[in-house]
Amino acid sequence: MGERAHRHGAIISPTNASEALSGNPIFYLKNVPPSGSGIELKGKGAQLYFGENLPGYVIVKAKSDEFNYVRPGQSDAQTRYSGKDGVKVSNIFKRAAFALRFGDINALISGQISSNSKVIFIRDVRERVSKLAPFLSFDRDPYPAVINNRVVWILDGYTTSGRYPYAQFSDSSGGIPGDVNYVRNSVKATVDAYNGTVRFYIVDHHDPLIRAYQKAFPDLFTDGKKAPDALKAHYRYPQDLFRLQSDVFGKYHVTQARRFYQGTERWLRSPDPLAVTSSVVSEGTRTGRGAQRAPEISATSPRQEPYYLNVRLPGSDPGFVLMQPYVPVSRGHQQTRLTAFITAKSDPGEYGKLEAFVMPQGTNVSGPVQVANSIDSDDMIAQQFTLLDQHGSQLVRGNIQLIPVGSSIVYVQPIYVRQQSDQGFPQFRFVIAYTDGQTPKFADTVDHALEQMFGITTPTPTPTPGPTPTPTPGNQTVRQLLDAANKAFTDAETALKQGDLAEYQRLIGVAQKAVDQALQLAGGTPSSTTTTTAP
């Protein structure tokens, strides 16, 4: 009954680093039971009874203890549930009711059930919050965080309506239904992965709908200001809402009436470069030569999903943002140059701030699809793709990410390989960097790819231990600036492992400033932007 009633542990890995030789992920938290540096998850906190894709039910506090985890050379570790959740099945009538409810005779006849046993059900976190607040819509992508030795699931809740006067109806966007013309992310919901406790924090007090729901159900909601700071630090701007806002802003950013009604200045989310170039990539990797055929793009082509970056935007400090590139509307949807990109900030103090960065009139800045074409057309990269995509290995291309660096736009794409088996997981191989005016280059790190791009030779390193200083203008070479950036990134990873988030943010800023200066010295193609704060 309760032998395998729960999952155990979690893994945490940075997205910007991997083991140098193997390409395997670096883990800040790993193993069963969990172990790591700077992040604590042990004991009951590592036992997960609630999460994603957990249907059905489990019976806890059975006569036998639950299996917890394997101990090599010893007997298996056992545990008993001591959380708040669960419905007691203390008599035959309750057992019969649950057997009927779940269509499982074991709930009625099992000899493992005692008068203290409990049934835990509705274990999927999206289903759980939807049962408690069916009048809210929830983002399709819940995300976990380790907070105070517990795994906590965070879900974005939306108030929606289809009765807002003189407003356009939206298309469906993930967890947001398509028959609404009013959407606000008014709630952050949390689910404790051990005991199933659900809390709804109101984070938008200006929303009249959530204020009405709060009056109707005062015990259901908590003021978002009372949320723990450790929880607030993990808030991220929701993708479903941002995707919807990006589509709307692409149409309504136009301020001149005639151009608005003509639709000539409308922006569209960039086509997904991985989807629209897939057939071209396959052809190129089969022949061993760079692909030359243009991708086929139509109105129904998949659009690039917004993605999270830890990046320094023009005129801002480094921060965690959600990014969406735009291309212009055009006949046949064949225009794929970059016209703008919009970002949403997630850091405390600036959470929810939307900014649009517009490419200057008369410039032709490559968009994600054009960058994918440039990468696919490079013979050296195509040869690498061919070598990696054979002998039982499968090439895995990461997302093409736009990174504003000073007055330039740089694109990066990580490349992975995995074995063609169910047990294979991607291993990092190299990263490709591209900026207009240069051919794409690949290397084991971004800074090494930039060195190749700008023709910088690497001298024999003579590292000197010490704190990472902030780079200062002067007679520094591009090589020195990139070395400083590389050291800052390395020190930042060390600080993050030690749990020093303030030092991590400072060092990321140091590294990005050094890269900015290196690009300026190397003569990177300028693509200065104008900034618009989106409504």
C-alpha positions in Angstrom: 0.0 0.0 0.0 2.4 2.7 1.2 5.6 0.8 0.1 6.3 3.3 -2.6 4.0 6.2 -1.8 6.3 9.1 -2.5 9.1 10.4 -4.7 12.4 11.4 -3.2 14.8 14.3 -3.6 15.5 16.8 -6.3 18.3 17.8 -8.6 19.5 21.4 -9.2 21.8 22.3 -12.0 23.0 25.6 -13.6 22.1 26.2 -17.2 25.3 28.0 -18.0 27.9 25.5 -17.1 28.8 21.8 -17.5 31.7 19.4 -16.6 34.6 20.3 -18.9 35.6 16.8 -20.1 32.4 14.9 -20.2 29.8 17.6 -21.0 27.6 16.2 -18.2 25.6 18.7 -16.1 27.1 20.2 -12.9 24.8 19.4 -10.0 24.4 21.7 -7.0 22.0 19.2 -5.5 22.0 15.5 -6.4 21.9 11.9 -5.2 19.4 10.0 -3.1 19.3 11.1 -0.3 20.0 14.6 -1.6 23.5 16.1 -1.1 25.0 19.3 -2.3 26.7 22.6 -1.4 24.8 25.7 -0.3 21.3 24.0 -0.8 19.8 21.9 2.0 17.1 19.2 1.3 17.0 16.3 3.8 14.8 14.3 6.0 11.1 14.8 5.5 11.7 17.7 3.2 13.2 15.4 0.6 10.0 13.2 0.5 7.6 14.3 -2.2 4.0 13.3 -2.1 2.7 16.0 -4.4 4.0 17.2 -7.8 3.4 17.2 -11.5 1.7 14.2 -13.2 0.8 12.4 -10.1 -2.6 10.7 -10.7 -4.5 8.4 -8.5 -4.0 7.9 -4.8 -1.6 6.5 -2.2 -2.3 5.1 1.3 0.0 6.2 4.1 0.4 5.2 7.7 -0.2 1.6 6.7 0.9 -1.3 8.9 4.2 -1.5 7.0 6.6 1.4 6.8 7.1 3.1 3.4 10.2 2.5 1.3 12.3 5.7 1.3 15.5 5.0 -0.5 18.2 2.3 -1.2 21.2 2.2 1.1 24.0 0.2 -0.6 25.3 -2.6 1.6 22.5 -2.0 4.1 18.8 -2.5 4.4 16.6 0.0 2.6 15.7 3.2 4.5 12.1 3.3 5.7 9.8 6.1 6.7 6.3 7.0 7.8 4.2 9.9 6.7 3.7 12.6 9.4 2.2 15.4 7.3 -1.2 17.0 7.6 -2.8 15.8 4.4 -4.9 12.7 3.9 -8.4 11.3 4.8 -8.6 8.6 7.4 -10.0 5.3 6.4 -10.8 4.2 9.9 -13.8 1.9 9.1 -15.1 -0.4 6.4 -17.6 2.1 5.1 -14.9 4.7 4.3 -12.7 2.0 2.7 -15.7 0.8 0.5 -16.3 4.4 -0.5 -12.7 4.9 -1.6 -12.7 1.6 -3.4 -15.7 2.7 -5.3 -14.3 6.2 -5.9 -11.0 4.9 -7.4 -12.3 1.7 -8.9 -9.7 -0.3 -7.0 -10.8 -3.2 -4.8 -7.4 -3.1 -2.9 -8.6 -0.1 -0.9 -11.3 -2.4 0.5 -9.6 -5.8 1.0 -5.9 -4.9 1.7 -4.6 -6.2 5.0 -2.1 -3.4 5.2 -4.8 -0.7 6.1 -5.2 0.1 9.8 -7.4 2.5 11.7 -4.7 5.1 11.5 -4.2 4.8 7.7 -4.9 7.8 5.4 -5.7 8.2 1.7 -3.8 11.0 -0.1 -5.3 11.9 -3.5 -5.5 14.9 -5.8 -1.7 14.9 -5.8 -1.1 16.7 -9.1 -0.4 20.3 -8.2 -2.4 21.9 -11.0 -5.4 19.8 -10.3 -5.1 20.5 -6.6 -5.1 24.3 -6.9 -7.9 24.1 -9.5 -10.1 22.1 -7.1 -9.7 24.8 -4.4 -10.1 27.8 -6.7 -12.0 26.7 -9.9 -12.7 30.4 -10.7 -9.0 31.0 -11.5 -7.0 29.8 -14.5 -3.5 28.5 -13.9 -0.3 28.7 -15.9 0.5 25.4 -17.6 4.1 25.4 -16.2 4.3 25.0 -12.4 7.9 25.2 -11.2 9.5 23.9 -8.0 11.8 25.7 -5.6 13.8 24.5 -2.6 12.9 26.8 0.3 13.9 26.2 3.9 14.5 22.5 3.4 11.2 21.9 1.6 10.2 21.5 -2.1 7.5 24.1 -2.8 5.6 24.2 -6.1 4.8 27.7 -7.4 1.9 28.3 -9.8 0.7 31.5 -11.4 -3.0 32.1 -11.1 -5.0 34.3 -13.4 -8.3 36.1 -13.1 -10.0 36.2 -16.4 -13.2 37.5 -18.0 -14.9 37.7 -21.3 -17.0 40.8 -20.5 -14.5 43.6 -20.5 -16.0 46.5 -22.6 -14.4 47.3 -26.0 -11.6 44.8 -25.6 -10.3 42.3 -28.1 -10.6 38.6 -27.3 -7.4 36.7 -27.0 -6.2 33.4 -28.5 -5.6 30.6 -26.1 -2.2 30.8 -24.4 -1.3 27.7 -22.4 -3.3 27.8 -19.2 -5.2 30.9 -20.3 -8.5 30.2 -22.1 -9.1 31.7 -25.5 -12.5 33.2 -24.9 -11.4 36.0 -22.6 -10.6 39.7 -23.1 -9.4 40.4 -19.5 -6.4 38.7 -17.9 -4.4 39.5 -14.8 -1.8 37.5 -12.9 -3.3 38.3 -9.5 -2.3 35.2 -7.6 0.8 33.2 -6.8 -0.2 29.8 -5.5 2.1 27.4 -3.6 1.8 23.7 -2.9 4.1 22.0 -0.3 5.4 18.8 -1.9 5.4 17.0 1.5 2.1 17.8 3.2 0.1 19.2 0.3 -0.6 22.6 2.0 -1.9 25.1 -0.6 -1.7 28.9 -0.2 -3.0 31.6 -2.5 -1.0 34.8 -2.3 -2.6 37.9 -3.8 0.1 39.8 -5.7 -2.1 42.3 -7.6 -4.3 44.3 -5.2 -5.5 46.6 -8.0 -7.5 43.7 -9.7 -11.2 44.1 -8.8 -11.9 40.5 -9.6 -9.5 39.1 -7.0 -10.7 41.6 -4.5 -14.3 40.3 -5.0 -13.1 36.7 -4.7 -11.2 37.6 -1.5 -14.4 39.0 0.0 -16.3 35.9 -0.9 -13.6 33.5 0.4 -11.6 35.4 3.0 -9.9 32.3 4.4 -8.7 31.1 1.1 -6.4 34.1 0.2 -3.3 35.6 1.9 -1.9 39.1 1.3 1.1 38.7 -1.0 3.1 41.1 1.2 3.0 38.4 3.9 4.7 35.8 1.6 8.2 34.8 2.9 11.1 36.7 1.3 12.6 33.3 0.4 9.5 32.5 -1.7 9.4 35.9 -3.3 13.0 35.5 -4.5 11.8 32.6 -6.6 8.9 34.4 -8.4 9.3 34.5 -12.1 7.2 36.3 -14.7 4.7 33.7 -16.2 5.3 32.5 -19.7 1.6 32.1 -20.7 0.8 35.7 -19.8 3.9 37.1 -21.4 3.2 35.1 -24.6 -0.2 36.6 -24.7 1.1 40.1 -24.0 3.7 39.8 -26.7 1.1 39.0 -29.3 -1.1 41.9 -28.2 1.8 44.4 -28.0 3.0 43.4 -31.4 -0.2 44.8 -32.8 -1.0 47.7 -30.5 2.4 49.2 -30.3 1.6 51.3 -33.4 0.5 54.8 -32.5 -0.5 56.2 -35.9 -4.1 55.3 -36.8 -3.7 54.7 -40.5 -0.7 52.4 -40.1 -2.5 50.6 -37.3 -5.6 49.8 -39.4 -3.4 48.9 -42.4 -1.4 46.6 -40.2 1.9 47.4 -42.0 3.9 48.0 -38.9 2.7 45.0 -36.9 5.2 42.8 -35.2 5.0 39.0 -34.9 6.8 36.7 -32.6 9.8 35.3 -34.4 9.2 31.9 -36.1 10.8 29.1 -34.1 14.2 28.7 -35.8 14.5 25.0 -34.7 11.1 24.1 -36.1 11.2 26.0 -39.5 14.7 24.9 -40.3 14.4 21.3 -39.2 14.1 19.9 -42.7 17.0 22.0 -43.9 19.2 20.9 -41.0 18.4 17.2 -41.7 19.5 17.7 -45.3 22.7 19.5 -44.3 23.7 16.9 -41.7 23.1 14.0 -44.2 25.3 15.5 -46.9 27.9 16.9 -44.5 27.6 20.3 -46.1 26.0 23.5 -44.9 22.4 23.8 -45.9 21.6 26.4 -48.6 17.8 26.1 -49.0 15.7 28.8 -47.3 13.2 27.5 -44.7 9.5 27.4 -45.5 7.6 29.8 -43.3 3.8 30.4 -43.2 1.2 31.9 -41.0 0.8 28.6 -39.2 4.6 28.1 -38.6 5.4 27.5 -34.9 6.6 30.7 -33.2 9.6 30.9 -30.9 8.5 30.5 -27.2 9.7 33.1 -24.8 12.7 32.1 -22.8 14.4 33.1 -19.5 17.8 34.7 -19.4 20.1 36.0 -16.7 21.3 39.0 -18.6 22.1 42.7 -18.4 19.7 44.8 -20.5 20.8 48.1 -21.9 20.7 50.7 -19.1 20.0 48.2 -16.4 21.7 46.0 -13.9 22.0 42.2 -14.5 18.8 40.4 -13.8 16.5 37.5 -14.6 14.3 38.3 -17.6 11.9 36.7 -20.0 12.7 37.4 -23.6 10.7 37.5 -26.8 12.1 38.6 -30.3 9.9 40.1 -32.9 10.0 40.1 -36.8 7.9 42.4 -39.0 4.6 41.3 -40.6 5.1 40.7 -44.3 3.5 39.1 -47.4 4.0 35.4 -47.1 5.6 35.8 -43.7 9.0 35.7 -45.3 10.5 38.7 -43.5 12.6 37.3 -40.6 14.9 40.2 -39.7 14.8 41.4 -36.1 12.6 44.5 -35.6 12.4 44.5 -31.8 12.4 42.4 -28.7 10.4 42.7 -25.5 11.4 41.6 -22.0 9.7 41.1 -18.7 11.7 41.4 -15.4 11.4 38.9 -12.6 13.7 40.3 -9.9 12.3 41.7 -6.7 11.8 45.5 -7.0 11.3 45.3 -10.7 9.0 42.3 -11.1 6.6 42.7 -13.9 8.3 45.6 -15.7 7.9 45.2 -19.4 10.4 46.9 -21.8 10.5 46.9 -25.6 13.8 47.5 -27.4 13.2 48.6 -31.0 15.8 48.3 -33.8 16.6 51.7 -35.4 14.9 52.5 -38.7 17.0 51.6 -41.8 19.0 48.8 -40.0 18.9 45.2 -40.9 19.6 43.1 -37.8 19.4 39.3 -38.2 16.5 37.6 -36.5 16.7 34.1 -35.0 15.7 32.3 -38.2 18.4 34.2 -40.2 20.9 33.2 -37.6 19.9 29.6 -37.8 20.4 29.8 -41.6 23.9 31.3 -41.1 24.8 28.5 -38.7 23.4 25.8 -41.1 25.3 27.3 -44.0 28.7 27.2 -42.3 30.6 24.2 -43.7 32.8 23.7 -40.5 29.8 23.7 -38.2 27.9 21.3 -40.6 30.8 18.9 -40.5 30.7 18.9 -36.7 27.0 18.3 -36.8 27.6 15.3 -39.1 30.2 13.8 -36.8 28.1 14.1 -33.8 24.9 12.8 -35.4 26.0 9.2 -36.1 27.1 5.9 -34.6 24.1 5.8 -32.2 24.4 9.4 -31.1 21.7 12.1 -31.7 22.5 15.8 -32.2 20.4 18.0 -30.0 20.3 21.7 -30.8 19.5 24.1 -28.0 17.4 27.3 -28.3 18.9 30.2 -30.3 19.0 32.9 -27.7 19.3 36.7 -28.3 21.6 38.5 -25.9 22.0 42.3 -26.0 25.6 43.1 -25.3 26.3 46.8 -25.2 25.2 48.2 -28.5 25.4 44.9 -30.3 23.2 41.8 -30.6 24.8 38.5 -30.0 23.1 35.1 -30.5 24.2 31.9 -28.8 23.1 28.3 -29.3 24.3 25.4 -27.2 24.8 22.0 -28.9 24.3 18.7 -27.1 24.6 15.0 -27.9 22.7 12.1 -26.4 22.6 8.4 -27.1 19.7 7.1 -29.1 18.2 5.2 -26.1 15.5 5.8 -23.6 18.2 6.2 -20.8 20.3 8.7 -22.7 20.4 12.3 -21.5 22.0 15.3 -23.4 25.6 16.0 -22.9 27.0 19.5 -23.7 29.5 19.6 -26.6 30.0 23.2 -27.7 28.3 26.6 -28.0 27.9 28.6 -31.2 28.1 32.4 -31.1 27.0 34.7 -33.9 26.8 38.5 -34.4 26.1 40.4 -37.7 29.2 41.1 -39.7 31.0 37.9 -38.5 30.8 34.2 -39.4 29.4 31.9 -36.7 32.0 30.3 -34.4 31.9 27.4 -32.1 33.9 26.6 -28.9 33.6 25.0 -25.5 32.5 28.4 -23.9 30.9 31.6 -25.1 34.0 33.7 -24.5 36.2 31.2 -26.5 33.7 31.4 -29.3 33.9 35.2 -29.2 37.7 35.1 -29.3 37.5 33.0 -32.5 34.9 35.4 -33.9 37.2 38.4 -33.5 40.5 36.6 -34.4 42.0 36.8 -30.9 44.9 34.5 -30.2 45.0 32.9 -26.7 48.3 33.3 -24.9 49.6 30.9 -22.2 47.5 31.8 -19.2 49.3 32.9 -16.0 46.5 33.2 -13.5 46.9 35.1 -10.3 44.6 34.3 -7.4 42.6 37.0 -5.9 39.2 38.7 -5.9 37.6 39.6 -9.2 37.9 43.4 -9.8 35.4 45.4 -11.8 37.0 46.0 -15.3 38.1 49.6 -15.8 38.5 51.4 -19.2 42.1 51.9 -20.3 44.6 50.1 -22.4 43.1 46.6 -21.8 43.0 44.3 -24.8 40.0 42.3 -25.9 41.8 39.2 -24.8 42.3 40.7 -21.3 38.7 41.7 -21.0 37.5 38.3 -22.0 39.9 36.7 -19.5 38.4 39.0 -16.9 34.9 38.0 -17.9 35.8 34.3 -17.8 37.2 34.6 -14.3 34.2 36.5 -13.1 31.8 33.9 -14.5 33.9 31.2 -12.8 33.9 33.1 -9.5 30.1 33.7 -9.8 29.5 29.9 -10.1 31.5 29.4 -6.9 29.6 32.1 -5.1 26.3 30.5 -6.2 27.4 27.1 -5.0 28.1 28.7 -1.6 24.6 30.3 -1.5 26.0 33.9 -1.8 23.4 35.3 -4.2 24.5 38.9 -3.7 28.1 38.1 -4.7 26.8 36.0 -7.6 24.8 38.9 -9.0 27.8 41.3 -8.6 30.2 39.0 -10.4 27.7 38.4 -13.3 27.6 42.1 -13.7 31.4 42.3 -13.7 31.5 39.6 -16.4 28.9 41.2 -18.6 30.5 44.6 -18.4 33.8 43.1 -19.5 32.1 41.4 -22.4 30.5 44.7 -23.4 33.8 46.4 -23.4 35.4 43.6 -25.4 32.8 43.8 -28.1 33.2 47.5 -28.4 37.0 47.2 -28.7 36.6 44.4 -31.3 34.3 46.5 -33.4 31.1 44.4 -33.0 28.3 45.4 -35.4 26.3 48.2 -33.6 22.6 47.7 -33.3 21.6 50.4 -31.0 18.0 50.3 -29.8 15.4 52.6 -28.6 13.5 51.6 -25.4 9.8 51.6 -24.9 8.1 50.7 -21.6 5.3 48.4 -22.6 1.9 48.9 -20.9 
